[in-house]
Amino acid sequence: MWDMASKSIGTPYPDAMPDSEETVETGDGRTRRWDEHKQERRLRILEAAVALFSERGREAGVKDIAERARLPRSVVYRIFKDRDDLDEQVREFIVADLMSALTPTLVPHGTIRDAIRDSVESYVGWLEKNQTLHLFLGAGSTSRPTAGSHVVVSARTSIGSDVANYLYQFLSAKGADPRFAQPLAFALIGTVDATVNRWLSQSQPRISPTELAEFLQISLWSLIEAHCRILGIDIDPDMTIDNLDLVGDPPTAH
C-alpha cells in the first residue's frame, strides 16, 4: 500500500524515505534533499540531547530526547544505530564546542605565563558553564556508564600532540633531549584531566573555578620548570614565546 501511495504521489513522505546509503540517485535531486533532511534532523536530536543533559544531569532517555527534538522516537533510531551510537555522537558534538573554545589558545603567544593562563582559563571557563556535559564526556549517562570513548581519547591525544610539538621544538632549540617532549606533554594533559574530573565529582564545599584555574596554572608551570631544570634548561615564566627560537621538525605522534 505504501509503495502504491509513493508512486502515485511521486515522492515518499520524509519519515518513510530510506537512509541515503540505500537510495539510488534518480537525477531529480531527491537523494541530496533527503541527505539534507536527515542531517537537519540529526542536528535537532543532538541539540536536544545536549540541552537535556545540561538541564537534568547525566540522564535522558531516547523518548525524552525525541520529545525535545519534536520528532518520533522511531526517527532517532533510524538516524542513529543504537543508544551507544547516539551517545558517542553527542560526545562528538560536545567536544566540537569545547575545542572551539580551546583551539585559539593552542597557538601560544606572549609569555609562557600568558600561554598557560590563557589555555587554563579558557578550559575552566567552558567547564564552569558545562559541568554536566564534561561529566558526560568522561563517564556517560548514569544508566549507561562508559569509559575510553574514542571521541574523547582522540581529542585528548590531539591536544597532547600539539603541546608535544611545541615542547619538541623548544627542547631541540635548547640542546636538550627532545624525546622528553611526549611524556611531558601528556603529563601536563593528565594533570589537568585528573584534577578537573576529581573537582567535578566532589561534593560541596570545593574550591571555586577561579581557585581551580590558579591551582592548575601553578601545577603546570611547576611541572614544566622542574623537568626543564632536570634537563639543564634555565626557564622563566616571563620569557616571551616568540624569543624561544623554536627549531626542529617534531615527529608525528601516534
C-alpha positions as CSV (number, residue, x, y, z in Angstrom):
1,M,0.0,0.0,0.0
2,W,2.8,2.4,0.9
3,D,4.6,1.7,-2.4
4,M,1.5,2.4,-4.3
5,A,1.0,5.7,-2.5
6,S,4.6,6.6,-3.1
7,K,4.3,6.0,-6.8
8,S,1.1,8.0,-7.1
9,I,2.5,11.0,-5.2
10,G,5.9,10.8,-6.8
11,T,8.0,11.4,-3.6
12,P,7.6,9.5,-0.4
13,Y,6.9,11.3,2.9
14,P,10.2,12.2,4.6
15,D,9.7,9.9,7.5
16,A,9.3,7.0,5.2
17,M,12.2,7.6,3.0
18,P,15.2,5.2,3.3
19,D,18.6,6.3,4.5
20,S,20.7,7.9,1.9
21,E,23.1,5.0,1.6
22,E,20.1,2.8,0.5
23,T,18.8,5.4,-2.0
24,V,19.6,5.3,-5.7
25,E,20.3,8.7,-7.3
26,T,17.4,9.4,-9.7
27,G,18.8,12.6,-11.2
28,D,16.0,14.7,-9.7
29,G,17.8,15.7,-6.6
30,R,15.8,13.5,-4.2
31,T,18.8,11.8,-2.7
32,R,20.5,15.1,-1.9
33,R,17.4,16.6,-0.4
34,W,17.0,13.5,1.8
35,D,20.6,13.8,2.9
36,E,20.0,17.4,3.9
37,H,16.7,16.5,5.6
38,K,18.5,13.7,7.6
39,Q,21.3,16.0,8.7
40,E,18.9,18.6,9.8
41,R,17.1,16.0,12.0
42,R,20.4,14.6,13.3
43,L,21.4,18.1,14.4
44,R,18.0,18.7,16.1
45,I,18.4,15.4,18.0
46,L,21.9,16.2,19.1
47,E,21.0,19.7,20.3
48,A,18.0,18.2,22.2
49,A,20.2,15.7,23.9
50,V,22.8,18.3,24.9
51,A,20.1,20.6,26.3
52,L,18.5,17.8,28.3
53,F,21.9,16.7,29.8
54,S,22.6,20.3,30.7
55,E,19.2,20.7,32.4
56,R,18.7,17.3,34.1
57,G,22.2,16.0,34.6
58,R,23.6,12.9,33.0
59,E,20.4,11.1,32.2
60,A,17.9,11.4,29.4
61,G,16.1,8.6,27.7
62,V,15.6,8.4,23.9
63,K,11.9,9.2,24.5
64,D,12.8,12.4,26.3
65,I,15.3,13.4,23.6
66,A,12.8,12.7,20.8
67,E,10.2,14.7,22.5
68,R,12.6,17.7,23.0
69,A,13.5,17.4,19.3
70,R,9.8,17.2,18.4
71,L,10.4,14.0,16.4
72,P,9.0,10.5,16.7
73,R,11.3,8.1,18.6
74,S,11.5,5.9,15.6
75,V,13.3,8.7,13.7
76,V,16.0,8.7,16.4
77,Y,16.6,5.0,15.9
78,R,16.6,5.5,12.1
79,I,19.3,8.1,12.2
80,F,21.5,6.5,14.9
81,K,22.4,2.8,15.0
82,D,21.6,2.5,18.7
83,R,21.9,4.4,22.0
84,D,25.7,3.9,22.2
85,D,26.0,5.5,18.7
86,L,23.8,8.4,19.8
87,D,25.8,8.9,23.0
88,E,29.1,8.9,21.1
89,Q,27.8,11.4,18.6
90,V,26.6,13.6,21.4
91,R,30.2,13.5,22.8
92,E,31.5,14.5,19.4
93,F,29.1,17.4,19.4
94,I,30.2,18.5,22.9
95,V,33.9,18.1,22.1
96,A,33.5,20.3,19.0
97,D,32.1,23.1,21.2
98,L,34.9,22.6,23.7
99,M,37.6,22.7,21.0
100,S,36.1,25.9,19.6
101,A,36.9,27.5,22.9
102,L,40.3,25.8,23.3
103,T,41.8,25.9,19.8
104,P,42.8,29.6,19.8
105,T,44.9,29.0,23.0
106,L,46.8,26.1,21.5
107,V,48.8,28.5,19.4
108,P,50.8,30.1,22.3
109,H,51.7,33.8,22.3
110,G,53.0,36.3,24.8
111,T,55.0,34.9,27.7
112,I,55.0,31.3,28.9
113,R,52.9,32.6,31.9
114,D,50.4,34.1,29.4
115,A,50.1,30.9,27.4
116,I,49.5,28.7,30.4
117,R,47.0,31.2,31.9
118,D,45.1,31.6,28.6
119,S,44.7,27.9,28.0
120,V,43.7,27.1,31.6
121,E,41.2,30.0,31.9
122,S,39.6,29.1,28.6
123,Y,39.2,25.5,29.6
124,V,37.9,26.2,33.1
125,G,35.6,28.9,31.7
126,W,34.0,26.4,29.4
127,L,33.9,23.8,32.2
128,E,32.2,26.2,34.6
129,K,29.3,26.6,32.2
130,N,29.1,23.0,31.1
131,Q,29.9,20.8,34.2
132,T,27.3,18.2,33.5
133,L,28.4,17.9,29.8
134,H,32.0,17.4,30.9
135,L,31.0,14.6,33.3
136,F,29.0,13.0,30.4
137,L,32.2,13.1,28.2
138,G,34.1,11.1,30.7
139,A,31.5,8.9,32.3
140,G,28.5,8.7,30.1
141,S,25.0,8.7,31.5
142,T,24.1,7.4,34.9
143,S,22.3,4.4,33.4
144,R,24.9,3.7,30.6
145,P,28.3,4.4,32.1
146,T,31.2,4.4,29.7
147,A,35.0,4.8,29.7
148,G,37.5,5.2,26.9
149,S,35.3,7.0,24.4
150,H,37.0,7.1,21.0
151,V,35.9,10.8,20.6
152,V,37.3,11.8,24.0
153,V,40.5,9.9,23.6
154,S,41.1,11.3,20.1
155,A,40.5,14.9,21.4
156,R,42.9,14.4,24.3
157,T,45.5,12.9,22.0
158,S,45.2,15.7,19.5
159,I,45.7,18.4,22.2
160,G,48.6,16.5,23.8
161,S,50.3,16.1,20.4
162,D,50.0,19.8,19.7
163,V,51.6,20.6,23.1
164,A,54.3,17.9,22.4
165,N,55.2,19.6,19.1
166,Y,56.0,22.9,20.8
167,L,57.9,21.2,23.6
168,Y,59.9,19.2,21.0
169,Q,60.9,22.3,19.2
170,F,61.8,24.1,22.5
171,L,63.9,21.2,23.8
172,S,65.7,20.8,20.5
173,A,66.5,24.6,20.4
174,K,68.0,24.3,23.9
175,G,70.1,21.3,23.0
176,A,68.1,19.0,25.4
177,D,66.8,15.5,24.6
178,P,63.5,16.1,22.6
179,R,62.3,12.6,23.4
180,F,61.0,14.0,26.7
181,A,58.5,16.2,24.8
182,Q,55.9,13.5,24.5
183,P,55.9,12.3,28.2
184,L,56.0,15.9,29.5
185,A,53.1,17.0,27.2
186,F,50.9,14.1,28.3
187,A,51.9,14.6,31.9
188,L,50.5,18.1,31.6
189,I,47.3,16.9,29.9
190,G,46.9,14.1,32.5
191,T,47.4,16.6,35.4
192,V,44.6,18.8,34.1
193,D,42.3,15.9,33.3
194,A,42.6,14.1,36.6
195,T,42.3,17.4,38.6
196,V,39.2,18.6,36.8
197,N,37.5,15.2,36.9
198,R,38.1,15.0,40.7
199,W,36.9,18.6,41.1
200,L,33.7,17.8,39.2
201,S,33.0,14.7,41.3
202,Q,33.5,16.4,44.6
203,S,30.5,17.3,46.8
204,Q,30.4,20.8,48.2
205,P,32.4,22.5,49.6
206,R,35.1,22.6,47.0
207,I,37.4,25.3,45.6
208,S,35.9,27.8,43.3
209,P,36.5,27.8,39.5
210,T,38.9,30.7,39.9
211,E,40.9,28.9,42.5
212,L,40.9,25.8,40.3
213,A,42.3,27.8,37.4
214,E,45.0,29.2,39.7
215,F,45.9,25.8,41.1
216,L,46.2,24.3,37.5
217,Q,48.4,27.2,36.3
218,I,50.8,26.7,39.3
219,S,50.8,22.9,38.8
220,L,51.5,23.1,35.0
221,W,54.3,25.7,35.5
222,S,55.8,23.6,38.3
223,L,55.9,20.5,36.0
224,I,57.5,22.4,33.1
225,E,60.0,24.2,35.3
226,A,61.1,21.1,37.2
227,H,61.6,18.9,34.1
228,C,63.5,21.7,32.3
229,R,65.8,22.1,35.3
230,I,66.5,18.3,35.2
231,L,67.3,18.7,31.5
232,G,69.7,21.6,32.2
233,I,67.5,24.3,30.9
234,D,67.0,27.7,32.6
235,I,63.5,28.8,32.1
236,D,61.4,31.8,33.4
237,P,57.6,32.1,33.2
238,D,58.0,35.6,31.8
239,M,60.1,34.5,28.9
240,T,58.5,35.6,25.6
241,I,57.5,32.6,23.5
242,D,58.4,34.4,20.2
243,N,62.0,34.7,21.6
244,L,62.4,31.0,22.4
245,D,64.0,30.2,18.9
246,L,61.9,27.1,18.4
247,V,63.5,24.7,16.0
248,G,63.3,21.1,14.9
249,D,60.9,19.0,13.0
250,P,58.7,17.2,15.5
251,P,57.9,13.6,14.7
252,T,54.3,12.6,14.0
253,A,52.6,11.5,17.2
254,H,50.5,8.3,17.3
